[in-house]
Amino acid sequence: MAWRAQNKTLQILHAAEQGRYGVLAAIVYNVEHITAFVRAAESRRSPLIIQLFPSSLDQTPSLVYAASAAAKHASVPISVHLDHAQDVDQIKHVADHLPFDSIMVDMSHYAKEENRSKTSRLREYCHARGIAVEAETGRIEGGEDGIKGTDDLEGILTNAEDVEEFLRAGVDFLAPSVGNLHGDYGSNGPQLEMERLHRVYHALEGRATLVLHGTNDFSPELCRACIAAGVTKFNVNKLVLDPWHAHLRGNVDKPLTQLMTEGIDVLTTAMEGWMDVMGSSGRA
């Protein structure tokens, strides 16, 4: 399939797998976030994946075009990814009409067999249009702003059989459930089953890229341990956006343009630090 060699998300992740470093796949909610993340990527010479939630397509429909333009004109490899897409009609519309490089086809709110079969059919639809596909095996507990209908479902941990089934479904990257949570972890912090994560990576046998969701409250040490276990794509939200929110709350009385400029600077610095942690700095 010739499209695979041209797909930016696959290019970014394949290079990271070869180099054994992590790539930040960062959720954006506005143009300021895009600006800060791209500045950080160019400053650190790091690859980057810009992610949008499906809710953004309704709330701020022009945001994907801003992200796509920023990625296209950046001096480092940047792709645009739709995270946690759960509506079949919306996924098809996105694949047909919007400038995404990859889509997470999230059918994890269905039972295991229906999850796999729906994912397989949608993977065929997306691949036919040159779009790479991510899926979730098992079910990751918790809810996250921008993701509907998941916070009341019980988590299901991933096993080797799940991995093999989704590989047969033809997905390009796989997000397992290994004790990670969508949302916040609470006072005990993240408690990942690292042995399970290692087993998932070995079951993949290089046939798909390993993705980790639920990175709120991760330490640099835990990120590095996950990279050593084979994780390449790190979905991040509050992990990198918390300094932005703290700056807004602490400076709300400043003029808007000043607040925006300072916020972009704060977020750029935070993102640069996490790119250093992931080992992606200097790789682009």
N, C-alpha and C positions, 0 to 999 in steps of 0.2 A: 504494500500500500504506500504509494509515493507520498501521500499527504502527511504521513507520520514524520518524514524527514524535515518537513516544513513547519510542523506544529511547534509553536514557541514554548508552550508548557512542557511538552515532551523533551524538547531540546534542553531546557533549563534543568529538568529533573534528571535526565540521563547524564549530563555533565556533572551534576552533584553526586550522583551514585558513583561515578568513576572516581571523583575526587574525595569521596567520603566526608562531605560536609552537608550541613542543613541549609534549606532555603526557606525563608520566611514567606508565608502566604497570608497576607495581612488584610483584614477586613477594613473597608473604607466606608464612611458615611457621608462624606462631603468632599468638595474639591480641595479644601485645605489639607485633608489627610493625604490625598493623592500627591499634592505638591510636596509635602514633607517626606513621604516615603520615596518618591522618585529622587528628590535631592539627596537623601541618605544613600540610596543605591548608587548614584553617580559619584558622590563623595567617597564612598567606600569601595567603589568599583565592584559592586556586588550584584548578582542576579536577584530578581524579585518577582513574586506573583502578587498581583493586586486582586483582591477578592471582593465581590459584592454579594449581599444576601438577596434572595428573591424579592423581599419587601421593598428594596431600593428601586426595583423596576417600576413599581407603582408610585412610591413616594417621591423619588427624584429620578425620573426616567432618562434625563440627559446625562446622568453620572457615568453610565457605561461608555458613552461616547467621549467624555472627558478622560476616563481611564484609558480607553483605547488610543486616543490621540497622544496622551502622555507616554504610553508604552511604545508607540510607534516612533516617536521622535527622541526617545531617550538614547543615551550613548552606551547603555549597558542592556543586557537581555532582560526584558520585562514582559510578562504575559498577563492576561486578564481572565479570571476564573469566576464562575457562578457557583456559590457554595450552597449546599443543602437545598437543591431544587427538588420539590416534592410533588408538584402538579404536572401531570403528563402533558396536558395541552400547553402549558407554559414552557416546558422543556422543548417541545417541538417548535414552538414559536421562536424561542431564543436561538435554537439551532438553525432555523431558517432565515432569521432576520437580523440578529444582533451580533456585534463584533466581539464574541467571546472565543478564547482559544480552547477552553476546557470547561466542563460542567460536572459538578457532583450530582449524580443521579441518586437521590436519597430516598430509597423505598424501604428504609429500615423500620418504619412504623407499620409495615405489613409482617405477617408471619414469614418464616425463613424461606420457604419454597416460593411464595408469591414475590417476596423481595427479589430473589434471584431471577425469576422468570421475567418480571417487569424490567429489572435492570438490564437483562440481556437484550430485550426488544428495543429498549431506548438506547442502549449502546450501539446497536446496529444503525439506528436512525442517526445518531450523532456522528458515528464514524463515516457514514456515507456523505456527510457534509464537512469532513475534515476537522471534527471537534473531538478532543480526547475526553475520556470519561473516568471519573472517580466514583467509587461506591463504598458503602459502609457495611462491613460484615458484623454479625451480631447486632447489638444495639447499644449505643453509648448513652448512659443515663444523663438526666438533667435537661434543662431548657436554656435557651440563649436568646437574647434580644434579636429579633429578626427571623427566628425559626418557630413555626407554628406547630402545635399539637404533639410535642414530644416530651414535655416535662412531666407528664403523668404516666409515662410508660416505663415498665421495669427494664433495667439494663440486662443485656444478654452477652456474656463474654464470648470472644471469638476462639474457635478451635481450628485445628488443621483441616478438618473436613469442610468447614465453612470456607476456608481459603481456597481449597481445590475447586469447590463449586463455583466460586466467583471468578476464578481463573478460567474455568470452562466458559463462563459467560462473557469472557473477552474484555474485561475492564483493564484500564491502563494503570491506575493506581488505587490502592486499597487502604481504607481507614478502619483499623480493628478496634474492638472494645477490650481493653486490658486493664480496667480499673480507672481509666480516664473519664472525666465528667465534663459535660457541657455546663458552663456556669462556674460558680465559685466552689472551692473545696472545703471551706470551713477551717476550724482551728487546727485540725490535724494535717492540713495540706495534702498534696497529691500522694496517693498510695498506689503506684502502678505495680502490676505484676510483671516484673522485668523478665522473668523466665518465660512467661507466656509471650511477651513481645519478641524475644529471641526466637521462640518456636515459630511464630507467625512469619518472621523474616526468612527463616530457613525454608519454610513451606513455600514461600513465594518463588524461590530458586531463580531469582532474577527475571521472572516473567511479568512482574508488575512492581511498581514503586510503592514503598511503605510510607503511609501518611499518619500523622498523629493529630487528632483533634483534642480539644479540652486542655489547653495549655495555660489557663489562668493560674497564677500563683506558682508557676514553675521557676525553679532556681537555675542559674547558669550551669551548675553542676548536673542537675537532672537533664537539662537539654543535651549536654555533652554525652551523658550516659545513654540517652535515647539515640543519638547519632551513632555511637559505638555499637548499639544494638541493631542498627540498620535503617533508622528513620531518616528520610530525606526531606519530605515536605512537612513543615510545621505550620498548622493553622493557628494564627494568633489574632486576638481581639484586644481584650483588656490588658494583656501582658504588655503590649506596646502603647496602647491608647490611654492608660491610666495617667501618665504625666500630662497629657493634653487636657484631660478632664480636670485634674487638680489645678492646672494653670487657669482654666476658665473660671472655676469656682473662686479662686483666690484673687482674681483680677477683674471681676465682672463690672466694676465701676469705670474701667478705662474706656477710652473711645474704641469703637468697634474695629476700626482699621488697625489700631495699635494692638488690640487684643488678638486679632487674627495673625498679624505679623509675628508677634512674640510666641503665640501658640505654635505656629509652623516651625519656628526655631527650636522650641522645646521638644516637639515631636520628632524633628529631624535628628536631634542629638540622641534621643532615646532609641530611635531606630538604628542609628549607627552603632550604638553599643550592643544591641542584640545581633546585628550582623557580625560583629566581632565574635560574639559568643558562639554563633552558629558555624563560624569558620568560613563564611561565604565572602568576607571582605578580601579584596584583591584577586578574586576568581573570575572577574569579568573583563 
